[in-house]
Amino acid sequence: MRVIFLGVILSSLIIFSLDSVVADSEDLDISVGFDFEFGVIVDSEEILSGTIISSREDVIISWDIQNSTGFKYNWGSFNDLSENLVPISEDYFILNWEITIDSKDYYSCSCIFNIYVELEDKIIFEQNMPFFISNSDYTSDSIHAILVSNPSDLDWIKGDLKIEGQISDIYGNQPSSIQLYLKRYVTFTETCNSGISYDEENTIYPLYNDNSDFSYQLDLNTKPDGWYELVILIPSNESFNQYDVSCLSLKLNNLAPIISILNEPSNQSEDNLMLIIDASTSEDPIWSEDELYYVWTCTSSDSSEIIVSEGYNNGIFELDARNSADYIVKIEVMDEGGLSSTDEFYFTISNVLPSSLLFINGLEIFDGDEMKIVDLENIQIDGSSSTDSINDIDNLRCIWSINGVTIYEGCDRKLVWPENIINEKELVLRLDVMDNDGEYSSVSVKLINSNVANDLPYPLIALFISFLFLVSTVFYRFKKDNDSSSIPKWNK
């Protein structure tokens, strides 16, 4: 049995953003174009050419020609050929390249023209195009060329897999049937690394358009996650046991990450510590060795600001628990295959009301107490012993009022009995202790001016008036009786 690996063929021409490939070249864009078509046949001396556009000028661009077994027929660097990138705009540079190929200098082959882009000694991008070299003196190693435009090698797959590509033989024809199948493995190293078996059940009959394109769809929704190899077999017209093979390694990802929260947030009182929400134990059911990307968003009832925290392995979110409000914290966890899970939490951080403590002239006073004041010019009022939660204790405000009129602010003050009520017997002093959330508690006390004579109590006055009324009533009745007995009577 003869098996020839055509190799892994990358997708067709697009502009790539390479931030996920090389961290220090996150702004690099590359576009590689070929002026010759897929499956072109070189049977004499011909020029193969193309264009490369880069957002950086300091890249190194090289090339090689390989046959279907991976053997390099020729290679070189465009930089060595004095073909340099020239600016075409403020942000981009272009290189127009060409290579002369004489079929007499090569064996017949199903070949691949590869272009590599290097930056700081790393290959950060490569693109290729299959073609044929026909030399009548040599038999070709393979008569087929295949370009798989979707999926790419090492792609993440979810659900349906749409396979798109081009197939041609050295004569410009397309095979009427191919074999196509998937096989699951535990590790990447097992994929595309074992014997290929021909099975009629895997045969499909692709439909081609004028560009030799074909497409086919596989339903993978019920397949378990893991590493898969996608194998495309192209049978030979010369022998039943002879066929060419292309193989891609794929990562099937139907299962979203599982979010796991240690100690989910709940209603609590404000605190000087940070509120920690820990989702670092979240994991992907199969791809646990890959990094997870976390996106946290937090909104609160006391601010229009949206707090956003995101990044790989950013599994812990910290919230300042000193700020009381109603909170909504949402978390989204994404795997490298693009699937995500979300969760959200509603909770309240409640403000702790301050506790008012009042001292007057060194004595602790409670709400509703009365206190006699002798020295009206030197009344020491002190609310500095008032308490609150540790985050608010340093920001307490003391507001003093007399008979409902604010007179002072400050927790340790000296009070002088107001001149406009100096002759009044009493006043009501109130202390409001307020935190930085505007919440407050109060204590009120009645201060009695000892220098003003006591008025007769109203009950005593009422009793005295009642007594006078009683006496006058008795006196009047006695007088009336006497008057009645002294009236002379007429004799008839």
RAWODA-V190888 format. One record per residue. RES is the residue in three letters. SS is DSSP state (alpha for helix, beta for strand, coil for the rest). PSI is psi as a letter, one per 40 degrees, with the letter a starting at -180 (999 if undefined). Layout:
res-><RES/RES>
ss-><SS/SS>
psi-><PSI/PSI>
//
This chain:
res-><MET/ARG/VAL/ILE/PHE/LEU/GLY/VAL/ILE/LEU/SER/SER/LEU/ILE/ILE/PHE/SER/LEU/ASP/SER/VAL/VAL/ALA/ASP/SER/GLU/ASP/LEU/ASP/ILE/SER/VAL/GLY/PHE/ASP/PHE/GLU/PHE/GLY/VAL/ILE/VAL/ASP/SER/GLU/GLU/ILE/LEU/SER/GLY/THR/ILE/ILE/SER/SER/ARG/GLU/ASP/VAL/ILE/ILE/SER/TRP/ASP/ILE/GLN/ASN/SER/THR/GLY/PHE/LYS/TYR/ASN/TRP/GLY/SER/PHE/ASN/ASP/LEU/SER/GLU/ASN/LEU/VAL/PRO/ILE/SER/GLU/ASP/TYR/PHE/ILE/LEU/ASN/TRP/GLU/ILE/THR/ILE/ASP/SER/LYS/ASP/TYR/TYR/SER/CYS/SER/CYS/ILE/PHE/ASN/ILE/TYR/VAL/GLU/LEU/GLU/ASP/LYS/ILE/ILE/PHE/GLU/GLN/ASN/MET/PRO/PHE/PHE/ILE/SER/ASN/SER/ASP/TYR/THR/SER/ASP/SER/ILE/HIS/ALA/ILE/LEU/VAL/SER/ASN/PRO/SER/ASP/LEU/ASP/TRP/ILE/LYS/GLY/ASP/LEU/LYS/ILE/GLU/GLY/GLN/ILE/SER/ASP/ILE/TYR/GLY/ASN/GLN/PRO/SER/SER/ILE/GLN/LEU/TYR/LEU/LYS/ARG/TYR/VAL/THR/PHE/THR/GLU/THR/CYS/ASN/SER/GLY/ILE/SER/TYR/ASP/GLU/GLU/ASN/THR/ILE/TYR/PRO/LEU/TYR/ASN/ASP/ASN/SER/ASP/PHE/SER/TYR/GLN/LEU/ASP/LEU/ASN/THR/LYS/PRO/ASP/GLY/TRP/TYR/GLU/LEU/VAL/ILE/LEU/ILE/PRO/SER/ASN/GLU/SER/PHE/ASN/GLN/TYR/ASP/VAL/SER/CYS/LEU/SER/LEU/LYS/LEU/ASN/ASN/LEU/ALA/PRO/ILE/ILE/SER/ILE/LEU/ASN/GLU/PRO/SER/ASN/GLN/SER/GLU/ASP/ASN/LEU/MET/LEU/ILE/ILE/ASP/ALA/SER/THR/SER/GLU/ASP/PRO/ILE/TRP/SER/GLU/ASP/GLU/LEU/TYR/TYR/VAL/TRP/THR/CYS/THR/SER/SER/ASP/SER/SER/GLU/ILE/ILE/VAL/SER/GLU/GLY/TYR/ASN/ASN/GLY/ILE/PHE/GLU/LEU/ASP/ALA/ARG/ASN/SER/ALA/ASP/TYR/ILE/VAL/LYS/ILE/GLU/VAL/MET/ASP/GLU/GLY/GLY/LEU/SER/SER/THR/ASP/GLU/PHE/TYR/PHE/THR/ILE/SER/ASN/VAL/LEU/PRO/SER/SER/LEU/LEU/PHE/ILE/ASN/GLY/LEU/GLU/ILE/PHE/ASP/GLY/ASP/GLU/MET/LYS/ILE/VAL/ASP/LEU/GLU/ASN/ILE/GLN/ILE/ASP/GLY/SER/SER/SER/THR/ASP/SER/ILE/ASN/ASP/ILE/ASP/ASN/LEU/ARG/CYS/ILE/TRP/SER/ILE/ASN/GLY/VAL/THR/ILE/TYR/GLU/GLY/CYS/ASP/ARG/LYS/LEU/VAL/TRP/PRO/GLU/ASN/ILE/ILE/ASN/GLU/LYS/GLU/LEU/VAL/LEU/ARG/LEU/ASP/VAL/MET/ASP/ASN/ASP/GLY/GLU/TYR/SER/SER/VAL/SER/VAL/LYS/LEU/ILE/ASN/SER/ASN/VAL/ALA/ASN/ASP/LEU/PRO/TYR/PRO/LEU/ILE/ALA/LEU/PHE/ILE/SER/PHE/LEU/PHE/LEU/VAL/SER/THR/VAL/PHE/TYR/ARG/PHE/LYS/LYS/ASP/ASN/ASP/SER/SER/SER/ILE/PRO/LYS/TRP/ASN/LYS>
ss-><coil/beta/beta/beta/beta/coil/coil/coil/coil/coil/coil/coil/coil/coil/coil/beta/beta/coil/coil/coil/coil/coil/alpha/alpha/alpha/coil/coil/coil/beta/beta/beta/beta/beta/beta/coil/coil/coil/coil/coil/coil/beta/beta/coil/coil/beta/beta/beta/beta/beta/beta/beta/beta/beta/beta/coil/coil/coil/coil/coil/beta/beta/beta/beta/beta/beta/beta/coil/coil/coil/coil/coil/beta/beta/beta/beta/beta/beta/coil/coil/coil/coil/coil/coil/coil/coil/beta/beta/coil/coil/coil/coil/coil/beta/beta/beta/beta/beta/beta/beta/beta/beta/beta/alpha/alpha/alpha/coil/coil/coil/beta/beta/beta/beta/beta/beta/beta/beta/beta/beta/beta/coil/coil/beta/beta/beta/beta/beta/beta/beta/beta/beta/beta/beta/beta/coil/coil/coil/coil/coil/coil/coil/coil/coil/coil/beta/beta/beta/beta/beta/beta/beta/coil/coil/coil/coil/coil/beta/beta/coil/coil/beta/beta/beta/beta/beta/beta/beta/beta/beta/beta/coil/coil/coil/coil/coil/coil/coil/coil/beta/beta/beta/beta/beta/beta/beta/beta/coil/coil/alpha/alpha/alpha/coil/coil/coil/coil/coil/coil/coil/coil/coil/alpha/alpha/alpha/beta/beta/coil/coil/coil/coil/coil/coil/coil/coil/beta/beta/beta/beta/beta/beta/beta/coil/coil/coil/coil/coil/coil/beta/beta/beta/beta/beta/beta/beta/beta/beta/beta/coil/coil/coil/coil/coil/coil/beta/beta/beta/beta/beta/beta/beta/beta/beta/beta/beta/coil/coil/coil/coil/coil/beta/coil/coil/coil/beta/coil/coil/coil/coil/coil/beta/beta/coil/coil/coil/coil/beta/beta/beta/beta/beta/coil/coil/coil/coil/beta/coil/coil/coil/coil/coil/coil/coil/coil/coil/beta/beta/beta/beta/beta/beta/beta/beta/coil/coil/beta/beta/beta/beta/beta/beta/beta/beta/beta/beta/coil/coil/coil/beta/beta/beta/beta/beta/coil/coil/coil/coil/beta/beta/beta/beta/beta/beta/beta/beta/beta/beta/coil/coil/coil/coil/coil/beta/beta/beta/beta/beta/beta/beta/beta/beta/beta/beta/coil/coil/coil/coil/beta/coil/coil/beta/beta/beta/coil/coil/beta/beta/beta/coil/coil/coil/beta/beta/beta/beta/beta/coil/coil/coil/coil/coil/beta/beta/beta/beta/coil/coil/coil/coil/beta/coil/coil/coil/coil/coil/alpha/alpha/alpha/coil/beta/beta/beta/beta/beta/beta/coil/coil/beta/beta/beta/beta/beta/coil/coil/beta/beta/beta/beta/coil/coil/coil/alpha/alpha/alpha/coil/coil/coil/coil/beta/beta/beta/beta/beta/beta/beta/beta/beta/coil/coil/coil/coil/coil/beta/beta/beta/beta/beta/beta/beta/beta/beta/beta/coil/coil/coil/coil/coil/coil/coil/coil/alpha/alpha/alpha/alpha/alpha/alpha/alpha/alpha/alpha/alpha/alpha/alpha/alpha/alpha/alpha/alpha/alpha/alpha/alpha/alpha/alpha/alpha/alpha/alpha/alpha/alpha/alpha/alpha/coil/coil/coil/coil/coil/coil/coil>
psi-><h/h/h/h/h/e/i/h/h/i/i/i/h/i/h/h/h/f/d/e/d/h/d/e/f/e/e/h/h/h/h/h/i/h/e/i/i/h/e/i/h/h/e/a/h/i/h/h/i/a/i/h/h/i/e/i/d/f/i/h/h/i/i/i/h/i/a/e/e/e/h/h/d/i/i/a/h/d/d/d/e/f/h/i/h/i/h/e/a/d/e/i/i/i/h/h/i/i/h/h/h/h/d/d/e/i/i/h/i/h/i/h/h/i/h/h/h/i/h/f/f/h/h/e/i/i/i/i/h/i/i/i/h/h/h/e/e/i/i/i/d/i/e/i/i/h/h/h/d/h/i/i/h/e/i/h/h/h/b/h/h/h/h/h/a/i/h/i/i/e/e/e/i/i/i/d/i/i/h/h/i/i/h/i/i/d/i/d/e/d/i/f/f/i/i/h/i/h/h/d/e/e/h/i/g/i/h/i/a/d/e/e/i/i/i/i/h/h/h/e/d/e/i/i/i/a/h/i/h/h/h/h/h/h/i/i/e/d/i/d/e/h/i/i/h/h/h/i/h/i/h/h/g/e/h/i/i/h/h/h/h/h/g/i/i/i/h/i/i/i/i/e/i/h/h/h/h/h/f/e/e/i/i/h/d/d/f/e/e/i/i/i/h/h/h/h/i/h/i/i/e/e/i/e/h/h/h/h/h/i/i/h/f/g/e/h/h/h/h/h/e/e/h/h/i/h/i/h/h/i/h/h/h/h/i/e/e/e/i/i/i/i/i/i/h/h/i/h/h/i/h/h/i/i/h/h/h/h/h/h/f/e/h/h/h/i/h/e/i/i/h/h/h/d/g/e/e/g/h/h/h/h/e/e/e/i/i/i/i/d/e/e/d/e/f/i/h/h/h/i/i/h/f/e/h/h/d/i/h/i/e/h/i/h/h/h/h/h/d/e/f/d/e/i/d/i/i/h/h/h/h/h/h/h/a/e/e/e/i/i/i/i/h/i/i/h/h/h/h/e/e/h/i/h/i/h/i/d/d/d/d/d/d/d/d/d/d/d/d/d/d/d/d/d/d/d/d/d/d/d/d/d/d/d/e/e/h/i/i/h/h/999>
//
